[in-house]
Amino acid sequence: MHKFLILSLICLLPVWTNPMVGKSLEGLYFSDRQTTENGYLVIGIEIFQEKGKFFYYAQELRFKKTLGWEEILFVGKITSTAEGMALVPEGCQIRAMKEWGQKFALLRRFDCEHLQFTVSKNQDKVWVLSESLLGTLNNIPLVYELEHRAGNPVGVHLSGLPFGREGIWGFHLNGIGNGNPERTWNPSKGNWEPFTGFGDQGDLQFYRWKRTFSN
């Protein structure tokens, strides 16, 4: 009996120590606004699971004082590493607009399968992305971790953008029409609460719409 228990513990050890197993990684992860030489950027990563494998969407919103706005989009798969996980891109593109509120226009698609980003936890148990999607900054903490179902429309409002839904940027937002969000993320409580109006209480605020379209 004693030998059986030891053998069982040894078999379970990889499950407990592998960050890809046990606690689901599915969710949305966002950085703070990161200052760059010519403006700032914000990174969001959506992690989801299909048939036991993990995949991701990554988006980077970049503001440049001289050029306006760029949106970098990555999609790919996730593999486990000793420290955490590796994001392996399979498709990448850049879109841009001169003034906020215009439609993003596709600038180019590019080969990115040779790139690889790592995500690991720091001493404060916060996930840290090894670098931004275009390599501008290194070691970016993903300080916001949101409960999320893959494909649900979630947007972030940054201070300095137009007030209300006109200043929203985020994931899966096509098809929301003119409707208000369904929920607001409360970072202090770590949960979604009923939407009562667009607020202005911090640098980043998150909203979730009811999914009413096919992704």
C-alpha positions as CSV (number, residue, x, y, z in Angstrom):
1,M,0.0,0.0,0.0
2,H,2.8,2.4,0.9
3,K,4.6,1.7,-2.4
4,F,1.3,2.3,-4.3
5,L,0.9,5.7,-2.7
6,I,4.4,6.7,-3.6
7,L,3.9,5.6,-7.2
8,S,0.6,7.5,-7.4
9,L,2.3,10.7,-6.1
10,I,5.1,10.4,-8.7
11,C,2.6,10.0,-11.5
12,L,0.6,13.1,-10.3
13,L,3.7,15.3,-9.9
14,P,3.9,16.5,-13.5
15,V,0.2,17.5,-13.4
16,W,0.8,19.7,-10.3
17,T,4.0,21.3,-11.5
18,N,3.0,21.9,-15.1
19,P,1.5,25.5,-15.4
20,M,-0.5,24.4,-18.4
21,V,-2.5,21.8,-16.3
22,G,-4.6,22.0,-13.1
23,K,-5.7,25.6,-13.0
24,S,-7.1,26.8,-16.3
25,L,-5.2,29.5,-18.1
26,E,-8.2,30.5,-20.1
27,G,-8.9,34.2,-19.7
28,L,-7.9,37.7,-20.8
29,Y,-4.7,39.3,-19.7
30,F,-3.8,43.0,-20.2
31,S,-0.8,45.2,-19.5
32,D,-0.9,48.7,-18.2
33,R,-0.4,51.5,-20.6
34,Q,3.3,51.3,-21.4
35,T,5.2,54.5,-22.3
36,T,7.3,54.4,-25.5
37,E,9.6,57.0,-27.1
38,N,6.8,58.4,-29.3
39,G,3.7,57.5,-27.4
40,Y,2.4,54.4,-25.6
41,L,1.2,50.9,-26.1
42,V,-1.2,48.4,-24.4
43,I,-1.2,44.7,-24.9
44,G,-4.0,42.2,-24.5
45,I,-3.8,38.4,-24.7
46,E,-6.8,36.1,-24.9
47,I,-6.0,32.4,-24.0
48,F,-8.5,29.7,-24.8
49,Q,-8.6,25.9,-25.1
50,E,-9.8,23.6,-27.8
51,K,-9.7,19.8,-27.7
52,G,-7.2,19.9,-24.8
53,K,-4.8,22.3,-26.5
54,F,-4.2,26.0,-25.7
55,F,-4.3,28.8,-28.3
56,Y,-4.2,32.6,-28.1
57,Y,-5.0,35.9,-29.7
58,A,-2.7,38.8,-28.9
59,Q,-3.5,42.4,-29.7
60,E,-1.3,45.4,-29.2
61,L,-2.6,49.0,-29.5
62,R,0.1,51.5,-30.3
63,F,-0.3,55.3,-30.3
64,K,2.4,57.4,-32.0
65,K,2.1,61.2,-31.8
66,T,3.2,61.6,-35.4
67,L,1.4,58.7,-37.0
68,G,-1.7,58.0,-35.0
69,W,-2.8,54.5,-34.1
70,E,-1.6,51.0,-35.0
71,E,-3.1,47.6,-34.0
72,I,-0.9,44.5,-34.2
73,L,-2.8,41.2,-34.2
74,F,-1.2,37.8,-33.6
75,V,-2.9,34.4,-33.5
76,G,-1.1,31.1,-32.6
77,K,-0.6,28.2,-30.3
78,I,0.7,27.8,-26.8
79,T,3.3,25.3,-25.6
80,S,4.5,24.7,-22.1
81,T,8.0,25.5,-20.9
82,A,9.8,24.9,-17.7
83,E,9.2,28.5,-16.6
84,G,5.6,29.0,-17.9
85,M,4.5,29.0,-21.5
86,A,5.6,30.0,-25.0
87,L,3.4,31.9,-27.5
88,V,4.1,30.6,-31.0
89,P,2.6,32.9,-33.7
90,E,1.0,31.4,-36.8
91,G,-0.6,34.5,-38.3
92,C,0.2,38.2,-37.9
93,Q,-1.0,41.5,-39.3
94,I,-0.8,45.3,-38.7
95,R,-3.7,47.7,-39.1
96,A,-3.7,51.4,-38.7
97,M,-5.8,54.6,-38.5
98,K,-4.8,58.2,-38.4
99,E,-7.5,59.5,-36.1
100,W,-9.3,57.6,-33.3
101,G,-12.8,56.6,-34.5
102,Q,-11.8,55.9,-38.0
103,K,-11.9,52.3,-39.3
104,F,-8.6,50.4,-38.9
105,A,-7.1,49.7,-42.4
106,L,-4.9,46.7,-43.1
107,L,-1.4,47.7,-43.6
108,R,0.2,44.3,-44.1
109,R,0.4,40.7,-43.1
110,F,3.8,39.3,-42.4
111,D,5.6,36.1,-41.7
112,C,6.0,35.6,-38.0
113,E,6.3,31.9,-37.4
114,H,10.0,32.3,-36.5
115,L,9.0,34.5,-33.6
116,Q,8.4,33.2,-30.1
117,F,7.3,35.0,-26.9
118,T,7.4,33.6,-23.4
119,V,5.1,34.2,-20.5
120,S,6.2,33.4,-17.0
121,K,5.3,34.5,-13.5
122,N,7.4,37.0,-11.6
123,Q,8.0,37.0,-7.8
124,D,4.6,38.7,-7.3
125,K,2.9,35.9,-9.2
126,V,2.0,38.2,-12.1
127,W,2.4,36.9,-15.6
128,V,5.1,38.7,-17.6
129,L,5.3,38.8,-21.4
130,S,8.9,38.6,-22.6
131,E,8.5,41.5,-25.1
132,S,5.9,43.5,-26.9
133,L,4.6,42.2,-30.2
134,L,6.9,44.3,-32.3
135,G,9.8,44.1,-29.8
136,T,9.6,47.7,-28.6
137,L,9.6,46.9,-24.9
138,N,10.8,43.9,-22.8
139,N,9.4,42.1,-19.8
140,I,5.8,43.6,-19.7
141,P,3.7,42.6,-16.7
142,L,0.2,41.5,-17.6
143,V,-1.3,43.1,-14.5
144,Y,-5.0,42.6,-15.4
145,E,-6.3,39.1,-15.4
146,L,-10.0,38.9,-16.4
147,E,-12.4,36.0,-16.2
148,H,-13.4,35.4,-19.8
149,R,-15.0,33.0,-22.2
150,A,-13.4,32.7,-25.6
151,G,-15.2,34.8,-28.3
152,N,-17.1,37.1,-25.9
153,P,-16.8,40.8,-26.8
154,V,-14.6,42.6,-24.2
155,G,-13.3,46.1,-24.6
156,V,-11.0,48.4,-22.7
157,H,-11.4,52.1,-22.3
158,L,-8.2,54.1,-21.9
159,S,-8.2,57.5,-20.3
160,G,-7.7,60.2,-22.9
161,L,-9.9,58.5,-25.5
162,P,-13.5,59.7,-26.4
163,F,-15.8,59.0,-23.5
164,G,-18.1,56.0,-23.4
165,R,-18.3,53.3,-26.0
166,E,-16.8,55.6,-28.6
167,G,-13.4,55.2,-26.8
168,I,-13.5,51.4,-26.5
169,W,-10.9,49.1,-28.0
170,G,-10.6,45.3,-27.6
171,F,-11.5,41.7,-28.5
172,H,-14.3,40.5,-30.7
173,L,-16.2,43.8,-30.8
174,N,-17.7,43.5,-34.3
175,G,-21.4,43.3,-34.2
176,I,-22.2,45.0,-30.9
177,G,-24.3,47.6,-32.6
178,N,-25.2,50.6,-30.5
179,G,-25.9,48.5,-27.3
180,N,-24.3,49.2,-24.0
181,P,-22.0,46.6,-22.3
182,E,-23.6,44.0,-20.2
183,R,-20.9,43.9,-17.5
184,T,-18.1,46.0,-16.0
185,W,-14.9,44.4,-14.6
186,N,-14.1,45.2,-10.9
187,P,-10.3,44.7,-10.6
188,S,-10.4,45.0,-6.8
189,K,-12.9,42.2,-6.4
190,G,-11.8,40.2,-9.5
191,N,-15.2,39.8,-11.0
192,W,-17.7,41.1,-13.5
193,E,-20.5,43.3,-12.2
194,P,-23.7,44.6,-13.9
195,F,-23.0,47.6,-16.1
196,T,-24.3,50.9,-14.6
197,G,-22.6,53.3,-16.9
198,F,-19.2,54.2,-18.3
199,G,-16.9,55.3,-15.5
200,D,-13.6,57.3,-15.3
201,Q,-11.9,55.8,-12.3
202,G,-8.6,54.7,-13.7
203,D,-6.2,54.4,-16.6
204,L,-7.9,51.2,-18.0
205,Q,-11.5,50.1,-17.5
206,F,-13.0,46.9,-19.0
207,Y,-16.5,46.1,-20.3
208,R,-18.1,43.0,-21.6
209,W,-21.0,42.8,-24.1
210,K,-23.4,39.9,-24.5
211,R,-22.4,37.8,-27.4
212,T,-25.0,38.2,-30.1
213,F,-23.0,37.3,-33.3
214,S,-21.0,34.5,-34.7
215,N,-17.3,35.0,-34.3
